[in-house]
Amino acid sequence: MTTSRILGFLVVLASMACGRPAEQPPNFVVIMIDDLGYADVGVYGSERNRTPHIDRMAAEGLRFTDFHSNGPMCTPTRAALLTGRYPQRFGEQFESAISGVDDYDTGLPLDAVTIAEVLRNEGYATGMYGKWHLGYHPPFMPTNQGFDDFRGLGSGGGDHHSHIDRSGRPDWWHNSQLDMERGYSVDLITRHSVEFINRHRDKPFFLYVAHLAIHFPWQGPDDPGYRVEGGDYHNLTKLGQLDGTDVSAKVNEMVEAVDGSVGAILGAVREHGLESNTFVVFTSDNGGYLTYQGGYHNISENGPLRGQKGDIYEGGHRVPAIAWWPGRIQPGVTDALGASFDLFPTLAELAEVDTNVPAHDGASLAPLLLEGRDPAPRTLFWRMRTKAAVRRNQWKLVRNANKSLELYDLERDIGESVDLAVERPEILEELSRALRSWELEVVMDGR
């Protein structure tokens, strides 16, 4: 037991002796939507999708306008969120989505320390429901990374109804055993999340809700499952059974389904009177797709941002993020810079626990959330294979796949339309040096 926890226990005893109720450590709920674009919900500008529950959460909480995933694809952000570290520190394969073919026997290293492990060691109940995508099979599963209970998929894009992955494998787990439940992924994940809250309402809990929606296959709640065991879906059949190339109607159903899930989860928190002691975060693992090969279009909305999922422009990694804790976090909007890997140190500080792990790359946002204090200036990095980006203050350097460099002033040009590399060579060189230094550090660590 850590020193902070021992002191907390003594406070509990003292308050009981004085006849005062002891304050329980805060509960945590992290809700991550898959492929949700920056402007896919109403409060961020969508006129296509009705999202009353997410909009209410934003009205009652703190909405970020400059929050970023740590990668422009699924796996890197999930690794960063759970460990508080750049995903590149775990190997090059974690820069992109780990594949069910090339990376099937790979997973987040078991010696990586996750926020779930830290909180469980401090007496928290820990549960994860939904998309893991940090390992396809045991031992690289959530129950070996700090979660007491897990139900969901190991892969990155299973059928939302039949739960068959792209390689035709059954992929719906309970802990380390396949358990092929029937039902739509959003509904199953929501039900298990609410049941977890019901079971653990009387003790501190950490709940990680990782929806597969709105990732393809683009399927609504009433669509049939189409993938079957033994099939091969490593082609455009992975996208679903679609009537045409305009997929906006299907995506609309999926966005509104996850909005209903957010409403149900926050409703369970309210039903048990836990809202004053429960910190909830809503975000996405990367930007949304605008188009996809084969002519598919009208997928997500990224608002004024350039690019989409897979890009290192803002549309690939600037994502919606809302922090909710009634009575503790003042409602409003912040332009403070934040990223997925900030959640580990933030939750650790809010829980007042010692992490006993190597220094995080992320920074705690607790002072911002509870006191309105802006985080200290810092430099952030993204990399996916040869593409990379650096952010320092309003300046952003973009390195394209062909190694060409671009420079943008995001304060004046959030759409990254005016390249200032020639006009500001000193800024370009400063950020280039920072990128070279960071790459040397994380590559050596990743080995």
Secondary structure, DSSP 8 states (H G I E B T S, - for coil): --HHHHHHHHHHHHHHHTT-------EEEEEEESS--TTSSGGGT-SSS--HHHHHHHHHSEEEEEEE-SSSSHHHHHHHHHHSS-GGGG-GGGGS---TTTTTT-BS-TTS--HHHHHHHTT-EEEEEEE--SBSSTTSSGGGTT-SEEEEESSSS--TTT-B-TTS-B--EETTEE----S-HHHHHHHHHHHHHHHTTTS-EEEEEE--TTSSS---TTS-----TT---SSGGGG-S-SSSB-HHHHHHHHHHHHHHHHHHHHHHHHTT-GGGEEEEEEESS---SEETTTEE-----TT----TT-SSHHHHEEEEEEE-TTTS--EEE---EEGGGHHHHHHHHHT----SS--SS---HHHHHH-------EEEEEETTEEEEEETTEEEEE-TTS-EEEEETTT-TT--S--TTT-HHHHHHHHHHHHHHHHHHHHHH-
